[in-house]
Amino acid sequence: MPARDLDLLIEAARAAGEVACRFAPDSAKTWEKPDGAGPVTEADIAVNDTLHAVLQTARPGYGWLSEESEDSSARLSSERLFVVDPIDGTRSFIEGSNTWAHALAVVEDRQVTAAVIYLPKRDLLYAAAAGQGATLNGDPIAIRQGGDLSTSEILSVKHNFKPEFWHGTPPEVTRAYRPSLAYRMALVAEGKFDAMITFRPSWEWDVAAGDLILKEAGAATSDRAGNPLRYNNPTPKVSGVLAAGTDLHGKIASRLTFTD
């Protein structure tokens, strides 16, 4: 089933890319979500409609969780569900950047079993099915090996290296950043960076796809306190994300001050 679901996710992601790329960022209608939740555009909504149509028509029995759909407690009783972010990096889309992505995942028993992250403007399609490895445009990918924290290249905001988050002095690393959280996770899976961290509570639709792609590329993943990531939570969030090779993940996790 994961392989069949992956084929469907790839089909849906490419359809989403075609829809999103029809919109000109500088003219797409944009408005702010309530409670400071950030911007949304008519492209986000159109892509969400496309994904819902493609995915739910093919798998009507699966639950549904999307950033751009009203949430329902009905998903909590679903054996399997789709978890999607129609456009991860909406601000980047509005700015005309090419680093926004479509993030799609299937969750079963609170674990991700199939996942796609697709950047249509860059023609990059990351994919994974449980137990079958991770790929970029069909070619296998793997994380960087090694566990030297002092020489690591880490995708993270600067704020995460404040002293209160670390036992002892925060490590001196080479830090970089990409606006799309899904893309950050994919870049680590591809071996372009050693690790990625985010300490803020993260929506499931932002991280579910990247979680599986990272694992299938050989990474260890957890929340900020080192706990396994679990999905289809009543409030669909996880407590941050830490992803790296096994040795480096352990070294970073042991230095962090978080307990939950």
Backbone torsions as a table, in degrees:
resi	resn	phi	psi	omega
1	MET	NA	-41.9	178.4
2	PRO	-55.4	-40.1	-179.3
3	ALA	-66.5	-41.6	177.8
4	ARG	-65.1	-41.1	177.2
5	ASP	-63.8	-37.5	179.9
6	LEU	-63.5	-42.9	177.3
7	ASP	-57.5	-40.6	179.1
8	LEU	-66.7	-42.7	179.1
9	LEU	-61.8	-40.4	178.5
10	ILE	-62.8	-45.4	177.5
11	GLU	-58.3	-45.3	-178.0
12	ALA	-67.0	-40.0	-179.3
13	ALA	-63.9	-41.7	179.1
14	ARG	-66.9	-37.6	175.5
15	ALA	-64.0	-39.2	178.1
16	ALA	-62.8	-41.3	179.6
17	GLY	-61.9	-40.6	178.4
18	GLU	-61.9	-41.1	-179.9
19	VAL	-67.9	-48.0	-176.9
20	ALA	-60.9	-38.9	-175.2
21	CYS	-75.3	-5.9	174.2
22	ARG	-77.5	-17.6	-176.7
23	PHE	-93.9	132.7	174.0
24	ALA	-85.1	120.9	-175.4
25	PRO	-54.4	-36.1	-175.6
26	ASP	-78.9	-7.6	179.6
27	SER	-123.5	-7.1	178.1
28	ALA	-65.1	136.2	178.2
29	LYS	-63.2	134.4	-175.7
30	THR	-133.5	142.6	175.3
31	TRP	-149.4	166.3	-178.7
32	GLU	-95.6	138.9	174.8
33	LYS	-74.0	158.9	177.8
34	PRO	-64.5	158.3	172.6
35	ASP	61.4	30.9	176.6
36	GLY	64.8	29.3	-176.3
37	ALA	-80.4	0.7	175.6
38	GLY	103.7	177.0	-176.7
39	PRO	-82.4	158.5	172.5
40	VAL	-142.2	148.9	-179.6
41	THR	-122.5	167.3	175.9
42	GLU	-63.2	-24.4	176.3
43	ALA	-66.6	-41.9	177.0
44	ASP	-55.4	-45.1	-176.8
45	ILE	-68.8	-42.2	179.4
46	ALA	-63.5	-41.7	178.0
47	VAL	-65.3	-42.0	177.9
48	ASN	-59.0	-43.5	178.8
49	ASP	-61.7	-41.5	179.0
50	THR	-64.0	-47.2	-179.8
51	LEU	-61.7	-43.4	179.8
52	HIS	-61.7	-43.4	-179.4
53	ALA	-64.0	-47.4	-177.4
54	VAL	-67.5	-48.0	-172.7
55	LEU	-75.2	-46.5	-176.1
56	GLN	-75.3	-25.3	173.1
57	THR	-66.6	-40.4	-179.1
58	ALA	-76.2	-33.1	-177.3
59	ARG	-132.7	71.6	-175.5
60	PRO	-64.1	-19.1	-179.1
61	GLY	-86.0	-6.5	-179.9
62	TYR	-82.1	146.5	173.4
63	GLY	-73.1	177.2	-173.5
64	TRP	-142.0	127.7	173.1
65	LEU	-137.8	118.8	-178.5
66	SER	-141.1	147.7	176.5
67	GLU	-58.9	-31.7	-173.2
68	GLU	-105.9	18.3	174.2
69	SER	-122.9	147.4	175.2
70	GLU	-63.9	130.5	-178.0
71	ASP	-74.7	152.9	178.8
72	SER	-138.7	139.7	178.7
73	SER	-67.2	-11.4	179.3
74	ALA	-60.0	-28.9	-178.6
75	ARG	-64.5	-25.1	-175.5
76	LEU	-65.1	-23.5	178.6
77	SER	-98.3	4.9	179.9
78	SER	-79.9	134.9	176.1
79	GLU	-66.6	-39.3	177.1
80	ARG	-133.3	151.0	176.1
81	LEU	-150.8	154.9	172.3
82	PHE	-87.2	136.9	174.6
83	VAL	-124.1	114.3	-171.7
84	VAL	-134.5	145.8	167.4
85	ASP	-117.4	107.1	-175.4
86	PRO	-55.5	-46.2	173.1
87	ILE	-137.0	105.7	175.2
88	ASP	-87.6	115.0	-173.3
89	GLY	103.2	45.8	-178.0
90	THR	-59.5	-38.4	178.1
91	ARG	-61.3	-39.9	176.9
92	SER	-63.7	-39.5	177.3
93	PHE	-60.9	-45.3	-179.2
94	ILE	-62.2	-36.7	-178.8
95	GLU	-77.7	-7.0	-179.5
96	GLY	84.9	13.4	177.9
97	SER	-73.3	167.5	178.5
98	ASN	-113.4	21.3	-177.2
99	THR	-104.4	9.6	174.8
100	TRP	-80.9	159.5	-171.9
101	ALA	-145.1	159.0	166.3
102	HIS	-98.5	129.3	-179.3
103	ALA	-121.0	119.7	-175.0
104	LEU	-130.5	138.2	179.3
105	ALA	-147.7	154.8	168.5
106	VAL	-112.2	130.5	179.6
107	VAL	-114.5	133.3	175.9
108	GLU	-134.8	128.7	-178.6
109	ASP	51.1	40.6	173.1
110	ARG	73.5	7.8	176.6
111	GLN	-120.2	150.0	179.6
112	VAL	-82.2	132.0	-178.3
113	THR	-113.7	-18.7	176.9
114	ALA	-152.1	145.0	-173.2
115	ALA	-156.2	146.6	175.0
116	VAL	-141.2	136.2	167.0
117	ILE	-123.2	121.2	-173.6
118	TYR	-126.7	124.6	174.9
119	LEU	-108.9	93.3	-172.8
120	PRO	-63.7	-33.2	-179.4
121	LYS	-71.1	-18.8	177.9
122	ARG	-109.3	-2.2	-177.4
123	ASP	53.4	48.0	178.2
124	LEU	-117.9	119.7	178.5
125	LEU	-124.6	106.8	176.0
126	TYR	-91.9	137.8	-175.9
127	ALA	-148.2	153.3	176.6
128	ALA	-159.8	147.0	168.3
129	ALA	-127.1	145.9	-174.8
130	ALA	-55.8	125.8	177.9
131	GLY	80.0	5.8	-174.7
132	GLN	-122.3	9.9	178.3
133	GLY	81.6	174.6	-179.4
134	ALA	-118.7	149.8	-178.1
135	THR	-135.8	158.3	169.6
136	LEU	-126.0	115.9	-176.3
137	ASN	51.1	38.3	175.6
138	GLY	89.9	-10.7	-179.3
139	ASP	-99.7	139.5	-179.3
140	PRO	-60.7	144.3	176.3
141	ILE	-127.4	158.3	179.1
142	ALA	-149.8	152.3	179.7
143	ILE	-71.8	165.5	169.8
144	ARG	-70.4	143.0	174.2
145	GLN	-99.2	156.5	-178.8
146	GLY	122.8	155.1	-174.8
147	GLY	-135.8	25.4	-178.6
148	ASP	-87.2	104.6	-177.0
149	LEU	-63.5	-36.5	-174.4
150	SER	-66.9	-22.7	-179.8
151	THR	-109.4	13.3	-174.2
152	SER	-77.9	147.7	169.8
153	GLU	-104.9	117.7	-171.1
154	ILE	-124.4	132.9	174.2
155	LEU	-86.1	115.5	-175.3
156	SER	-170.2	154.2	170.0
157	VAL	-76.2	155.5	-178.0
158	LYS	-61.1	-34.5	-176.7
159	HIS	-55.5	-29.9	-176.6
160	ASN	-69.1	-8.9	-179.3
161	PHE	-105.6	23.2	172.2
162	LYS	-70.3	146.6	-175.0
163	PRO	-56.3	-32.8	-175.5
164	GLU	-66.2	-14.5	-179.3
165	PHE	-92.6	-5.8	-171.4
166	TRP	-129.2	141.8	168.2
167	HIS	-75.2	122.1	-176.7
168	GLY	78.6	-166.9	-179.4
169	THR	-70.1	133.3	177.2
170	PRO	-55.5	142.4	-177.5
171	PRO	-67.0	147.2	174.0
172	GLU	-91.9	109.9	-177.5
173	VAL	-127.2	169.0	171.0
174	THR	-87.4	115.8	-173.9
175	ARG	-106.0	141.8	174.9
176	ALA	-139.8	173.5	-175.7
177	TYR	-150.8	145.0	169.7
178	ARG	-134.2	138.9	-174.9
179	PRO	-62.8	-38.1	-178.0
180	SER	-79.8	120.8	179.0
181	LEU	-64.8	-39.6	178.0
182	ALA	-61.0	-41.5	-179.6
183	TYR	-66.9	-37.9	176.2
184	ARG	-57.6	-44.6	-179.6
185	MET	-65.1	-40.6	179.7
186	ALA	-64.9	-37.7	-179.8
187	LEU	-65.1	-35.4	175.2
188	VAL	-69.2	-41.2	177.7
189	ALA	-60.4	-34.5	-179.0
190	GLU	-76.8	-13.5	-178.5
191	GLY	89.2	13.6	178.9
192	LYS	-79.5	-23.9	177.6
193	PHE	-137.3	161.0	-177.8
194	ASP	-80.8	-32.2	-173.7
195	ALA	-160.8	165.4	169.3
196	MET	-140.4	145.3	177.3
197	ILE	-139.3	142.4	167.0
198	THR	-142.3	129.6	-177.2
199	PHE	-95.2	-17.4	-179.0
200	ARG	-71.1	144.9	172.3
201	PRO	-53.5	132.3	-171.7
202	SER	-117.1	135.8	176.5
203	TRP	-65.3	142.3	-178.8
204	GLU	-57.9	-36.7	-177.3
205	TRP	-68.4	-19.5	177.6
206	ASP	-79.2	-27.4	-167.8
207	VAL	-123.0	-14.5	-174.3
208	ALA	-60.7	-49.0	-178.8
209	ALA	-62.1	-45.7	-179.7
210	GLY	-63.6	-32.0	179.9
211	ASP	-59.2	-51.5	-179.0
212	LEU	-67.0	-42.6	179.9
213	ILE	-59.3	-41.7	176.5
214	LEU	-62.3	-49.1	-178.7
215	LYS	-59.9	-44.3	-177.8
216	GLU	-70.8	-18.1	174.8
217	ALA	-89.2	-0.4	175.1
218	GLY	106.1	7.6	-177.1
219	ALA	-87.3	158.7	165.9
220	ALA	-98.4	137.3	179.4
221	THR	-128.9	152.2	177.8
222	SER	-163.8	175.7	168.3
223	ASP	-81.9	-175.1	-173.4
224	ARG	-67.2	-19.2	178.8
225	ALA	-98.0	5.7	178.6
226	GLY	88.5	7.3	180.0
227	ASN	-84.0	149.8	176.8
228	PRO	-60.0	146.7	177.2
229	LEU	-80.0	131.6	179.1
230	ARG	-128.2	145.4	-172.7
231	TYR	-122.1	173.2	-173.6
232	ASN	62.4	44.5	174.8
233	ASN	-79.6	152.3	178.1
234	PRO	-53.1	-46.9	165.6
235	THR	-98.0	113.7	-167.9
236	PRO	-76.3	66.6	178.9
237	LYS	-135.6	155.6	169.1
238	VAL	-121.1	158.8	-173.9
239	SER	-86.4	68.7	-179.5
240	GLY	75.5	177.5	-178.7
241	VAL	-142.6	136.5	170.3
242	LEU	-126.4	126.2	179.7
243	ALA	-138.8	133.1	179.7
244	ALA	-171.4	174.6	169.6
245	GLY	-58.0	158.7	-172.1
246	THR	-55.1	-47.8	-178.1
247	ASP	-64.5	-47.5	-178.2
248	LEU	-67.7	-38.7	177.3
249	HIS	-57.3	-45.4	179.8
250	GLY	-63.1	-39.3	-180.0
251	LYS	-67.1	-41.6	178.7
252	ILE	-67.3	-47.4	-177.1
253	ALA	-59.1	-37.8	-178.4
254	SER	-69.8	-19.5	-179.5
255	ARG	-90.3	-15.2	-174.3
256	LEU	-82.7	150.3	-175.9
257	THR	-93.9	-1.7	-175.6
258	PHE	-73.1	142.3	175.5
259	THR	-117.1	-7.0	176.6
260	ASP	-152.9	NA	NA
